[in-house]
């Protein structure tokens, strides 16, 4: 008789703007009980997923499932990485950038079948001023928008897009000094994204050629543009052609230092933070064990 794997589902009940109180029953129906002994917890506030993960990993859980969006994944994966355990993902957020890159199905039953198969791979992780990220981190407009969006009570894609249109008219580009693997650049930018995977979420691609297995980060510099060209920029990202657009410059690197004009908002996997004028991003190749299709 084989020993069952203790598995904990850490569920964010508000990610993606939808209630999830019935999800444990659904998981119970489709999870392989011959293989797993499941447990469930719900997060109650920002940072709680990380606390729950830390507590579980100090006990006898080897597999933690982040059931939420990129922010929930970030909190859980940071602890999984620290303890050298295994991460699984149920993509329940509004964007699901990392899950989409890893081809984890949005359909919950199909995502559970991926967990049942327990195929584990190693992916790159990165840090942004020593704060772990797994999908994207950045500064400029998208960080400003994440900061404003976090104060908005209406979650979900529709609210995000509406807010974006309101904010874009007033946002001013900044000048950044970048050192990428020893080479210096000075760029005026609307936004800078440091990409481990290829997209923000919702199939909006900022770094079409990024990979979580290449040991590199893609530094994506969105150049200042006339507001009349906003539809062009949106089209480029939705088509996945940012690498060929004259509106975006992409440079690959491992050790990125950025100096900006003033302290302010950044985002780490979509979650807003405040940081100073000096920021360093570093890659940590093939450091996280994650369940993939």
Secondary structure as the mmCIF struct_conf table of DSSP 4:
data_model
#
loop_
_struct_conf.conf_type_id
_struct_conf.id
_struct_conf.beg_label_comp_id
_struct_conf.beg_label_asym_id
_struct_conf.beg_label_seq_id
_struct_conf.end_label_comp_id
_struct_conf.end_label_asym_id
_struct_conf.end_label_seq_id
HELX_LH_PP_P HELX_LH_PP_P1 UNK A 2 UNK A 4
STRN STRN1 UNK A 5 UNK A 12
TURN_TY1_P TURN_TY1_P1 UNK A 13 UNK A 14
HELX_RH_3T_P HELX_RH_3T_P1 UNK A 15 UNK A 17
TURN_TY1_P TURN_TY1_P2 UNK A 21 UNK A 22
HELX_RH_AL_P HELX_RH_AL_P1 UNK A 23 UNK A 30
BEND BEND1 UNK A 31 UNK A 31
TURN_TY1_P TURN_TY1_P3 UNK A 33 UNK A 35
STRN STRN2 UNK A 36 UNK A 43
BEND BEND2 UNK A 45 UNK A 45
TURN_TY1_P TURN_TY1_P4 UNK A 46 UNK A 47
HELX_RH_AL_P HELX_RH_AL_P2 UNK A 48 UNK A 57
TURN_TY1_P TURN_TY1_P5 UNK A 58 UNK A 60
STRN STRN3 UNK A 63 UNK A 68
BEND BEND3 UNK A 69 UNK A 69
HELX_RH_AL_P HELX_RH_AL_P3 UNK A 70 UNK A 83
TURN_TY1_P TURN_TY1_P6 UNK A 84 UNK A 84
STRN STRN4 UNK A 86 UNK A 91
BEND BEND4 UNK A 93 UNK A 95
STRN STRN5 UNK A 96 UNK A 96
HELX_RH_AL_P HELX_RH_AL_P4 UNK A 97 UNK A 101
TURN_TY1_P TURN_TY1_P7 UNK A 102 UNK A 103
BEND BEND5 UNK A 106 UNK A 107
HELX_RH_AL_P HELX_RH_AL_P5 UNK A 108 UNK A 117
TURN_TY1_P TURN_TY1_P8 UNK A 118 UNK A 118
STRN STRN6 UNK A 120 UNK A 128
TURN_TY1_P TURN_TY1_P9 UNK A 129 UNK A 130
STRN STRN7 UNK A 131 UNK A 133
BEND BEND6 UNK A 134 UNK A 135
STRN STRN8 UNK A 136 UNK A 140
HELX_RH_AL_P HELX_RH_AL_P6 UNK A 141 UNK A 149
TURN_TY1_P TURN_TY1_P10 UNK A 150 UNK A 151
BEND BEND7 UNK A 153 UNK A 153
BEND BEND8 UNK A 156 UNK A 156
HELX_RH_AL_P HELX_RH_AL_P7 UNK A 157 UNK A 168
TURN_TY1_P TURN_TY1_P11 UNK A 169 UNK A 170
STRN STRN9 UNK A 174 UNK A 180
TURN_TY1_P TURN_TY1_P12 UNK A 181 UNK A 182
STRN STRN10 UNK A 183 UNK A 195
BEND BEND9 UNK A 196 UNK A 198
STRN STRN11 UNK A 199 UNK A 201
TURN_TY1_P TURN_TY1_P13 UNK A 202 UNK A 203
STRN STRN12 UNK A 204 UNK A 205
BEND BEND10 UNK A 206 UNK A 206
TURN_TY1_P TURN_TY1_P14 UNK A 208 UNK A 209
TURN_TY1_P TURN_TY1_P15 UNK A 212 UNK A 213
BEND BEND11 UNK A 214 UNK A 215
STRN STRN13 UNK A 217 UNK A 223
HELX_LH_PP_P HELX_LH_PP_P2 UNK A 224 UNK A 224
HELX_RH_3T_P HELX_RH_3T_P2 UNK A 227 UNK A 229
HELX_RH_AL_P HELX_RH_AL_P8 UNK A 230 UNK A 239
TURN_TY1_P TURN_TY1_P16 UNK A 240 UNK A 240
HELX_RH_3T_P HELX_RH_3T_P3 UNK A 242 UNK A 244
TURN_TY1_P TURN_TY1_P17 UNK A 246 UNK A 247
STRN STRN14 UNK A 248 UNK A 253
BEND BEND12 UNK A 254 UNK A 254
STRN STRN15 UNK A 255 UNK A 260
BEND BEND13 UNK A 261 UNK A 262
STRN STRN16 UNK A 264 UNK A 268
TURN_TY1_P TURN_TY1_P18 UNK A 269 UNK A 270
STRN STRN17 UNK A 271 UNK A 275
BEND BEND14 UNK A 277 UNK A 277
STRN STRN18 UNK A 278 UNK A 291
#
